Amino acid sequence: MLGVASVATLVQCKSASDEKYFEKVAPLPADATLDERVDIASRTVPTANQLAWQDLELTAFLHFGVNTFTDREWGDGKEDPAIFNPAELDAEQWVKTLKDAGFKLVILTAKHHDGFCLWPTLTTDHSVASSKWKDGKGDVVKELREACDKHGMKMGIYLSPWDRNSPKYGDSQAYNDQFVAQLTELLTNYGKIDEVWFDGACGEGPNGKTQEYDWPRFRKVMEQLQPEAVLAITGDDVRWVGNEGGVGRETEWSVTPLMPSIFPESNAYNDSLGINAMAKNIGDREMLANAKEVRWWPSEVDVSIRPGWFYHDSEQPKSLARMADIYLTSVGRNSVLLLNIPPDRRGLIADADVARLKEFRKWIDDNFTVNLVSSADSASMSAALRPQTKVNAVVLSEDIRKGQRVEKFTVEALTDGAWKQVAEGTTIGNKRILMMDDVVADSLRLNITSTRNTPHVRPIKAYRVIMPDDLAAQETEFAVVGKSTAEGAALTCDAGRDVEMAGFIYSPAKGAAPVFKYVAEVSADGKNWQQVKTTGEFGNIFNNPIPQRVVFSQPVKARWLRIVSKDDDPKASGKLEALAVK
Ligand code: FUL
């Protein structure tokens, strides 16, 4: 193992070129050697907007709209606007709840894929103006703005490019004009917007044509109207981490050759490099060999506090244990957490979610407020603890204004006069939290065993973190019963006896296409079937293939349950379990 003294020799110190930085994008000349490419990547740095955004650490999503009232995840655009009626809507309750929990920015789904606009847009009647809420005179975006101003919260907007309501969708020029008009309204009339979220989903229009988005135009509108905002997901300021489960990579580079989808050549280019947004590795040095540029494109981990993005009565917030895990694997892995807390039909964040957020904040405060390091020495990257201090977490951080550089490190603890390795890792970036087994130590030190350039690492911090018990994912309301078999388009569950069947859990199989559209049927004899859910759809299952929990409007007595795929290529795979009334 390498000691601290050897760090200087390991670090390829390039003090001359170290002064020169590339903001956001750095070209990699075709004739550059791999070492030169790595050097350029090490000097690629964030823009001021990106830096300010990375500093936020905790940001929140509010998925709210017609889906809240139809109990769906993806609306089809045919919803009657009259159903939107959140009689008790209180944007201050949202913002206060989030602020108390430590969130610094909140992003509202101003328009989701169903096309329903939460502000009275002039571009379509499919908006709050046609709803019953406040007799059509309400404006959710405005109410959020006012609450954010009052409580000192930054604001962002989600404007879905995919629009299942607009008759113009699929007629590229006409729809792009409409989209730009919507974006312009949102970025002009609602004060300072700090993040604009363009989702990547792009389905067919009613005319069967696929929409070609004019990304460069959208980006220009944003730059002109909100020059300090970051553009997320399809945009080139903030990168989707690649899953919706709350997990950043252990090796999470903010500098990557991956090209954002607002650039028309991105698909072909990323394919040529053999990478995509979900790839396990998006930044290792080997990947730089064939790239023509690298960019600072830091990761955002978007995940919902509940199984769905929209509020459903049948769902519950994640356990505190799960939330703590998410914190460690997002903020603790060089990412900004974007946690979704969906308001309910009243227009309020549900009590259970408010309570969970309070616990979440308390867990962070209890565990990460008191740094156990009594004095740190940045030159030797060592940290003195009070004698015999028990620690199980170290927090590391690079000064990313000078790039992200560290590729590999170990952490050692001085115990009974001897140094021993207690943790190891790859990237650090803006923040890295490393959990390890309890160790009783007098000092800690960091050994950087591989770096792209002179590292700029802040003093180590150390903590003793107590993970909450996982009372978790257990089903409390219903018993999970039955044995599942797949045949053709149907996935059948035999509960073994007659039960009061309240619903089911469908768990998609790893590596196989999930069921998307389905009907659910029950049977007393396994031969005659009765439909209980006629038009089911596991909205968003492709992006987020987690177990899908569906509760029927009322329980029905049966022994067998099946879901029959109504997809174009109907093949059922995965597992089906019945939820029985206890
Ligand atoms: C996805 C969407 O399809 C989901 O409905 C949700 O909005 C999520 C944040 O992004 O791609």
Boltz pocket constraint, residues with backbone or C-beta under 6 A from the ligand:
constraints:
  - pocket:
      binder: B
      contacts: [[A, 73], [A, 199], [A, 200], [A, 201], [A, 302], [A, 309], [A, 540], [A, 543]]
      max_distance: 6.0
